[in-house]
């Protein structure tokens, strides 16, 4: 493992952190190293060591050979939300929204805390692993979130393909206010508006937050971090994540626990067995198959990193390609990147029928996971000269694409194909028996 830890100063929604340490300074695990103004989250050292560089983008710490199991405790706040703020906790499901802001919501004694335990992305398994290992901590986190937000009810939302995890929670829950909801095994059941819809039967408009449904949605790993902050005064300094793909360990998926934030991607790949054939792999993805981004060996993990995936080489297809962008998956830039890996020329771009453009050009799906059809979009791509199509669609949208594209003699590639092929997992194409719309 590399000795150096790279703490990025931009790891969450909101402001970039401002360092409060200098080069040469000795720091302890859990020590505050960067603050923020406005919307943001505190940043703490994930290791004992010495600061060897401070730039506009990161703090680099040379870790000591011997690491303490202890950590510098945060100051207990006057409220749960304040304690969570002091711990630097953000949403750990990928978005990175500062958790103390959510916990400042007052649901008036009648609302819901919805725990997003869908672990929606294929291949990732660290959330389910934690649920089975620490169900009491997760339930404690739920109760703290309910107390902070003055909520009357709590719901754990899991996919129905996890009966063992559902039973483990139901067995441990002794609070009549808290229930478990089994959701369909479809992507994107982990999108927060999809969680609201499945748990409460309310379809929120694309620009509305769960608070409009008198609810707050919190990721399961985030809930456990909240419990640690309140009960142990522990700052957010380490992560759980999944490493999988084109590795010497074949088709294994490895869950790493207590990984210091700022650890290099390459260190974790090596710890998982190393890349199968160096120089011949496709790419390294940080995140999940649908929403992950291209990464490399030297990139540091952040508070929001959930997965590191290594793909086998991408297939080559130099035919003219159209891309269909879905709000639930990779954006246009990401699809163009994959098309370039394949050697394809992009001749047309269409957006999913339900994709609505929001602030900053970010796409939001009108009703995540429920698709009205994509025939018009595929016809437009065909007219633009596309001979193949690359899509980033959810399960149901992909199903509708497959109902039309073969009739147009347009081969379909999905952005998740190569990593799923790498792992020997069935491609996303048609809805299966038992999947609901």
C-alpha positions as CSV (number, residue, x, y, z in Angstrom):
1,X,0.0,0.0,0.0
2,X,1.2,3.5,-0.7
3,X,2.3,5.6,2.3
4,X,0.6,8.7,1.0
5,X,-3.0,9.6,1.6
6,X,-4.6,12.2,-0.8
7,X,-7.5,14.0,0.8
8,X,-9.4,15.9,-2.0
9,X,-10.7,19.3,-0.9
10,X,-13.8,18.8,-3.0
11,X,-15.6,15.6,-2.0
12,X,-19.3,16.6,-1.6
13,X,-22.0,18.9,-2.9
14,X,-21.3,22.5,-1.9
15,X,-18.1,24.4,-1.1
16,X,-14.5,23.2,-1.5
17,X,-12.8,22.8,1.8
18,X,-10.2,25.2,3.2
19,X,-7.1,23.6,4.8
20,X,-6.3,24.4,8.4
21,X,-3.0,22.4,8.5
22,X,0.4,23.2,7.0
23,X,3.2,21.2,5.4
24,X,5.3,19.5,8.0
25,X,2.6,19.3,10.6
26,X,2.0,16.0,12.4
27,X,-1.7,15.0,12.4
28,X,-3.7,12.3,14.1
29,X,-6.4,10.1,12.7
30,X,-9.7,11.9,13.1
31,X,-8.1,15.4,13.4
32,X,-9.8,18.2,11.6
33,X,-7.7,19.2,8.6
34,X,-10.0,21.4,6.5
35,X,-13.1,23.5,7.2
36,X,-15.8,25.1,5.0
37,X,-18.1,28.0,4.6
38,X,-21.7,27.8,3.4
39,X,-22.9,24.4,2.2
40,X,-20.3,21.8,2.8
41,X,-18.7,19.3,5.2
42,X,-15.6,19.2,7.5
43,X,-12.7,17.1,6.4
44,X,-10.6,15.0,8.9
45,X,-7.4,13.1,8.6
46,X,-8.0,9.4,7.9
47,X,-4.5,8.4,9.2
48,X,-1.8,9.3,11.7
49,X,1.0,10.9,9.8
50,X,2.7,14.1,8.5
51,X,1.3,16.6,6.1
52,X,3.7,16.7,3.1
53,X,1.8,18.8,0.7
54,X,-1.1,21.3,0.6
55,X,-2.5,22.5,-2.8
56,X,-5.6,24.1,-4.1
57,X,-7.1,20.6,-4.6
58,X,-5.8,18.3,-1.9
59,X,-4.0,17.7,1.3
60,X,-1.3,14.9,1.1
61,X,-0.4,13.1,4.3
62,X,2.4,10.6,4.6
63,X,1.0,7.9,6.8
64,X,3.0,6.5,9.8
65,X,4.2,2.9,9.6
66,X,2.1,2.1,12.7
67,X,-1.4,3.4,12.9
68,X,-3.5,3.8,16.0
69,X,-6.9,2.2,16.3
70,X,-8.1,5.2,18.2
71,X,-9.1,8.5,16.6
72,X,-9.6,12.2,17.7
73,X,-13.1,12.5,18.8
74,X,-15.4,15.2,17.5
75,X,-17.2,17.7,19.7
76,X,-20.7,16.6,20.7
77,X,-23.2,19.1,19.3
78,X,-26.3,20.5,21.0
79,X,-28.3,18.5,18.5
80,X,-27.9,15.3,16.5
81,X,-27.6,17.4,13.3
82,X,-24.8,19.5,14.8
83,X,-22.9,16.4,15.9
84,X,-23.3,15.0,12.4
85,X,-22.0,18.3,11.0
86,X,-19.0,18.1,13.3
87,X,-18.3,14.6,12.0
88,X,-18.2,15.8,8.3
89,X,-20.8,13.2,7.2
90,X,-22.2,13.4,3.7
91,X,-24.5,11.1,1.7
92,X,-22.4,8.0,1.1
93,X,-24.6,6.6,-1.7
94,X,-22.8,8.8,-4.3
95,X,-24.4,12.2,-4.2
96,X,-22.5,13.5,-1.3
97,X,-25.1,16.0,0.1
98,X,-24.1,17.2,3.6
99,X,-26.0,15.0,6.0
100,X,-26.5,17.6,8.7
101,X,-28.6,19.7,6.3
102,X,-31.0,16.7,5.8
103,X,-31.2,16.1,9.5
104,X,-32.2,19.7,10.1
105,X,-35.5,19.0,8.4
106,X,-38.5,19.1,10.8
107,X,-41.1,16.6,9.6
108,X,-43.6,17.8,12.2
109,X,-44.0,14.5,14.1
110,X,-45.9,12.9,11.2
111,X,-43.3,12.2,8.5
112,X,-41.0,9.4,7.3
113,X,-37.3,8.6,7.4
114,X,-36.7,6.4,4.4
115,X,-33.5,4.4,4.5
116,X,-32.2,3.8,1.0
117,X,-30.7,0.3,1.3
118,X,-31.4,-0.6,-2.3
119,X,-27.7,-1.0,-3.2
120,X,-29.1,-0.2,-6.7
121,X,-26.0,-0.5,-8.8
122,X,-25.2,-4.0,-10.1
123,X,-22.1,-5.8,-8.7
124,X,-21.8,-3.6,-5.6
125,X,-22.4,-5.4,-2.3
126,X,-20.8,-3.4,0.6
127,X,-24.2,-2.1,1.8
128,X,-25.7,-5.5,2.1
129,X,-22.5,-6.8,3.8
130,X,-22.8,-4.0,6.4
131,X,-26.5,-4.6,7.0
132,X,-25.8,-8.2,7.8
133,X,-22.8,-7.4,9.9
134,X,-24.1,-4.4,11.8
135,X,-28.0,-4.5,11.8
136,X,-28.1,-2.9,15.3
137,X,-26.0,0.0,14.2
138,X,-28.2,0.6,11.2
139,X,-31.4,0.5,13.3
140,X,-29.8,2.8,15.8
141,X,-28.9,5.2,12.9
142,X,-32.6,5.1,11.8
143,X,-33.8,6.0,15.3
144,X,-31.3,8.9,15.5
145,X,-32.5,10.2,12.1
146,X,-36.1,9.9,13.2
147,X,-35.3,11.8,16.4
148,X,-33.4,14.5,14.6
149,X,-36.1,15.1,12.0
150,X,-39.1,14.6,14.4
151,X,-40.4,11.8,12.2
152,X,-43.2,9.4,13.2
153,X,-42.2,6.5,10.9
154,X,-39.1,4.8,9.6
155,X,-38.9,2.5,6.6
156,X,-35.9,0.4,5.4
157,X,-36.2,0.1,1.6
158,X,-34.4,-3.0,0.2
159,X,-34.7,-4.8,-3.1
160,X,-36.8,-8.0,-2.9
161,X,-33.8,-10.1,-4.1
162,X,-32.3,-9.7,-0.6
163,X,-34.6,-11.9,1.5
164,X,-31.7,-12.8,3.9
165,X,-31.1,-9.1,4.6
166,X,-34.8,-8.3,4.9
167,X,-35.2,-11.1,7.5
168,X,-32.2,-10.0,9.4
169,X,-33.6,-6.5,9.8
170,X,-37.1,-7.6,10.6
171,X,-35.7,-9.9,13.3
172,X,-33.7,-7.1,15.0
173,X,-36.3,-4.4,14.8
174,X,-38.2,-4.0,18.1
175,X,-39.6,-0.5,17.4
176,X,-43.2,-0.6,16.1
177,X,-42.6,2.7,14.3
178,X,-40.1,1.1,11.9
179,X,-40.9,-1.2,9.0
180,X,-39.2,-2.9,6.0
181,X,-40.3,-2.4,2.4
182,X,-39.3,-4.8,-0.3
183,X,-38.9,-3.0,-3.7
184,X,-38.7,-4.5,-7.2
185,X,-35.4,-5.7,-8.5
186,X,-35.0,-3.0,-11.1
187,X,-32.6,-0.1,-11.7
188,X,-32.9,2.7,-10.5
189,X,-34.8,1.7,-7.3
190,X,-32.1,3.5,-5.3
191,X,-32.9,6.9,-6.8
192,X,-34.4,8.9,-3.9
193,X,-37.6,9.8,-5.8
194,X,-38.0,6.1,-6.7
195,X,-37.6,5.2,-3.0
196,X,-40.3,7.8,-2.1
197,X,-42.6,6.4,-4.8
198,X,-42.2,2.7,-3.8
199,X,-42.5,3.4,0.0
200,X,-45.1,6.1,0.0
201,X,-46.9,5.9,-3.4
202,X,-46.0,9.5,-4.2
203,X,-44.5,10.5,-7.6
204,X,-42.5,13.6,-7.0
205,X,-41.9,16.1,-9.8
206,X,-38.3,16.2,-11.1
207,X,-37.5,19.5,-9.2
208,X,-39.0,18.4,-5.9
209,X,-37.2,17.0,-2.9
210,X,-38.5,14.1,-0.7
211,X,-39.5,16.8,1.9
212,X,-42.4,17.6,-0.4
213,X,-43.7,14.1,0.5
214,X,-43.0,14.8,4.2
215,X,-40.0,12.5,4.0
216,X,-36.2,12.4,4.3
217,X,-34.2,9.8,2.4
218,X,-30.9,8.6,4.0
219,X,-28.5,6.0,2.5
220,X,-27.9,3.0,4.8
221,X,-24.1,3.5,5.0
222,X,-24.7,7.1,6.0
223,X,-27.1,6.0,8.7
224,X,-24.4,3.8,10.2
225,X,-21.9,6.7,10.1
226,X,-24.5,8.9,11.9
227,X,-24.7,6.2,14.6
228,X,-21.0,6.2,15.0
229,X,-20.8,10.0,15.1
230,X,-23.4,10.3,17.9
231,X,-22.5,7.2,20.0
232,X,-18.7,7.1,19.4
233,X,-18.0,10.8,18.4
234,X,-16.3,9.4,15.4
235,X,-15.7,11.6,12.3
236,X,-16.2,10.2,8.8
237,X,-12.6,9.1,8.0
238,X,-13.0,5.6,6.4
239,X,-15.2,3.9,3.9
240,X,-16.7,0.5,2.9
241,X,-16.5,-0.2,-0.8
242,X,-16.6,-3.0,-3.4
243,X,-13.8,-3.9,-5.7
244,X,-14.5,-6.3,-8.6
245,X,-13.8,-7.0,-12.3
246,X,-10.8,-8.0,-14.5
247,X,-8.7,-9.2,-11.6
248,X,-6.4,-12.1,-10.8
249,X,-9.0,-13.3,-8.4
250,X,-11.2,-14.2,-11.4
251,X,-14.9,-13.4,-10.8
252,X,-14.7,-12.6,-7.1
253,X,-16.1,-9.5,-5.6
254,X,-14.3,-8.2,-2.5
255,X,-15.7,-5.8,0.1
256,X,-13.2,-3.7,1.9
257,X,-14.0,-2.2,5.3
258,X,-12.6,0.8,7.1
259,X,-10.6,2.0,4.1
260,X,-9.0,5.4,4.9
261,X,-10.5,8.2,2.8
262,X,-7.8,9.3,0.4
263,X,-6.4,5.8,-0.3
264,X,-5.3,5.3,-3.9
265,X,-7.5,3.2,-6.2
266,X,-4.5,1.2,-7.3
267,X,-3.8,0.1,-3.7
268,X,-7.2,-1.4,-3.4
269,X,-7.0,-3.1,-6.8
270,X,-3.7,-4.6,-5.7
271,X,-5.2,-5.7,-2.4
272,X,-8.0,-7.4,-4.4
273,X,-5.5,-9.4,-6.5
274,X,-4.3,-7.0,-9.1
275,X,-5.4,-6.5,-12.7
276,X,-5.5,-9.8,-14.7
277,X,-3.5,-8.6,-17.7
278,X,-1.9,-5.2,-17.3
279,X,-2.1,-3.1,-20.5
280,X,-4.9,-5.2,-21.9
281,X,-7.8,-4.2,-19.6
282,X,-10.6,-1.8,-20.7
283,X,-10.8,0.9,-18.0
284,X,-11.1,1.4,-14.2
285,X,-14.4,2.7,-13.1
286,X,-14.9,4.5,-9.8
287,X,-18.5,3.9,-8.7
288,X,-21.1,1.5,-10.1
289,X,-21.7,0.3,-13.7
290,X,-24.4,2.9,-14.3
291,X,-23.2,6.0,-12.7
292,X,-19.5,5.4,-12.2
293,X,-16.8,7.5,-13.8
294,X,-13.5,6.7,-15.6
295,X,-10.7,6.6,-13.1
296,X,-7.0,5.5,-12.8
297,X,-4.5,3.9,-10.5
298,X,-3.4,7.1,-8.8
299,X,-6.9,8.5,-8.1
300,X,-7.8,8.7,-4.4
301,X,-11.1,7.4,-3.1
302,X,-13.4,10.0,-1.5
303,X,-16.2,9.9,1.1
304,X,-18.7,9.0,-1.6
305,X,-16.7,6.2,-3.4
306,X,-18.8,3.0,-3.4
307,X,-17.0,0.8,-5.9
308,X,-13.8,0.3,-8.0
309,X,-14.5,-1.8,-11.1
310,X,-11.9,-3.0,-13.6
311,X,-13.3,-4.0,-17.0
312,X,-12.0,-6.4,-19.6
313,X,-11.1,-4.7,-23.0
314,X,-14.0,-3.0,-24.7
315,X,-15.3,-4.6,-27.9
316,X,-14.4,-2.8,-31.1
317,X,-17.2,-1.6,-33.4
318,X,-16.3,1.2,-35.9
319,X,-19.8,1.5,-37.3
320,X,-21.6,4.8,-37.0
321,X,-23.1,5.0,-33.5
322,X,-26.1,6.8,-32.0
323,X,-26.2,7.4,-28.3
324,X,-29.4,7.5,-26.2
325,X,-28.9,9.3,-22.9
326,X,-31.0,8.4,-19.9
327,X,-31.3,10.5,-16.7
328,X,-30.7,7.3,-14.7
329,X,-27.3,6.4,-16.1
330,X,-24.3,7.9,-17.7
331,X,-24.5,11.3,-19.3
332,X,-23.6,12.3,-22.9
333,X,-20.0,12.8,-22.0
334,X,-19.7,9.4,-20.4
335,X,-21.4,7.7,-23.4
336,X,-19.1,9.5,-25.8
337,X,-16.1,8.3,-23.7
338,X,-17.3,4.6,-24.0
339,X,-17.9,5.0,-27.7
340,X,-14.3,6.2,-28.1
341,X,-13.1,3.1,-26.3
342,X,-15.0,1.1,-28.9
343,X,-13.6,3.1,-31.8
344,X,-17.1,4.2,-32.9
345,X,-18.0,7.5,-34.5
346,X,-21.0,9.2,-32.8
347,X,-23.3,10.6,-35.4
348,X,-26.4,11.3,-33.3
349,X,-27.5,12.0,-29.7
350,X,-31.0,11.6,-28.2
351,X,-32.3,12.0,-24.7
352,X,-34.7,9.6,-23.0
353,X,-38.3,10.5,-23.5
354,X,-38.7,11.1,-19.7
355,X,-35.4,13.0,-19.2
356,X,-36.1,16.5,-18.0
357,X,-33.2,19.0,-17.8
358,X,-32.7,20.6,-14.4
359,X,-30.2,23.0,-12.8
360,X,-26.8,22.9,-14.4
361,X,-28.1,20.8,-17.3
362,X,-28.5,17.7,-15.0
363,X,-31.1,15.3,-16.3
364,X,-33.9,14.0,-14.1
365,X,-36.3,11.2,-14.9
366,X,-40.0,12.1,-14.6
367,X,-40.8,8.7,-13.1
368,X,-37.6,6.7,-12.5
369,X,-37.8,3.1,-13.7
370,X,-41.1,3.5,-15.6
371,X,-40.6,4.0,-19.3
372,X,-43.3,5.0,-21.9
373,X,-41.2,3.9,-24.9
374,X,-38.3,5.0,-27.0
375,X,-39.3,4.3,-30.6
376,X,-39.3,8.0,-31.6
377,X,-35.8,8.5,-30.2
378,X,-34.4,5.4,-32.0
379,X,-36.0,6.5,-35.3
380,X,-34.3,9.9,-34.9
381,X,-30.9,8.2,-34.4
382,X,-31.5,6.0,-37.4
383,X,-32.3,9.1,-39.5
384,X,-29.0,10.6,-38.3
385,X,-27.1,7.7,-39.9
386,X,-26.6,5.6,-36.8
387,X,-26.0,1.9,-37.5
388,X,-25.7,0.9,-33.8
389,X,-26.9,2.5,-30.6
390,X,-25.2,2.9,-27.2
391,X,-27.6,3.5,-24.3
392,X,-27.5,4.3,-20.6
393,X,-31.1,3.4,-19.8
394,X,-32.7,2.0,-16.7
395,X,-34.0,-1.6,-16.8
396,X,-37.5,-0.7,-18.1
397,X,-36.2,1.8,-20.7
398,X,-33.8,-0.8,-21.9
399,X,-36.6,-3.2,-22.2
400,X,-38.5,-0.8,-24.5
401,X,-35.4,-0.1,-26.6
402,X,-35.1,-3.9,-27.2
403,X,-38.7,-3.9,-28.4
404,X,-37.8,-1.6,-31.2
405,X,-34.1,-1.6,-32.1
406,X,-33.8,-5.1,-33.5
407,X,-36.7,-4.4,-35.9
408,X,-34.6,-1.4,-37.1
409,X,-31.6,-3.7,-37.5
410,X,-29.7,-1.6,-34.9
411,X,-27.4,-3.6,-32.6
412,X,-27.7,-2.3,-29.0
413,X,-24.8,-1.7,-26.6
414,X,-25.5,-0.7,-23.0
415,X,-22.9,1.2,-21.0
416,X,-22.8,-1.5,-18.4
417,X,-22.2,-4.4,-20.9
418,X,-18.4,-4.6,-20.6
419,X,-18.2,-4.7,-16.9
420,X,-21.1,-7.1,-16.6
421,X,-19.5,-9.3,-19.3
422,X,-16.2,-9.2,-17.3
423,X,-18.0,-10.6,-14.2
424,X,-20.1,-13.1,-16.1
425,X,-23.3,-11.4,-15.2
426,X,-26.3,-11.3,-17.6
427,X,-26.5,-8.1,-19.6
428,X,-29.4,-5.6,-19.0
429,X,-31.8,-6.1,-21.9
430,X,-35.3,-7.3,-21.2
431,X,-37.5,-7.3,-18.1
432,X,-37.4,-10.7,-16.5
433,X,-40.2,-12.7,-14.8
434,X,-40.9,-11.1,-11.4
435,X,-39.7,-7.7,-12.3
436,X,-42.4,-5.1,-12.0
437,X,-43.2,-2.0,-13.9
